[in-house]
Amino acid sequence: MLLTFIKLLHTIVFLVMSAAILFLLYCGLTGQISRWTGFAFALVMVEVVIYVGNGFLCPLKGWADNLTPAGQPMSDIYLPRWIADRVVTVSTPILVVACLLIAVRLLQGE
């Protein structure tokens, strides 16, 4: 039951963070920067601090690993494994590009 809750929570966090990163990219591409941009940025930065502070590992993944019965494959999120294994690899460059675009827009006074 607890493992199911952690997997569901991790999936929800993934969806929210993915939406926030894509929103930041949209803001950077269109120049539509608002309070929501700041909120999305703050949300993502909290996630980054937690991830980096935990040794570049998601704490939810560790909890799921500890709760997975021995001999069973560990799954910490309701995503196909090939997507789950590439989340950081794909989302990090998108976030960097989004932040650079927003910074350029802000420096240009847009």
Secondary structure, DSSP 8 states (H G I E B T S, - for coil): -HHHHHHHHHHHHHHHHHHHHHHHHHHHHH----HHHHHHHHHHHHHHHHHHHTTSS-HHHHHHHHHS-TTS----SSS-HHHHTTHHHHHHHHHHHHHHHHHHHHHTT-
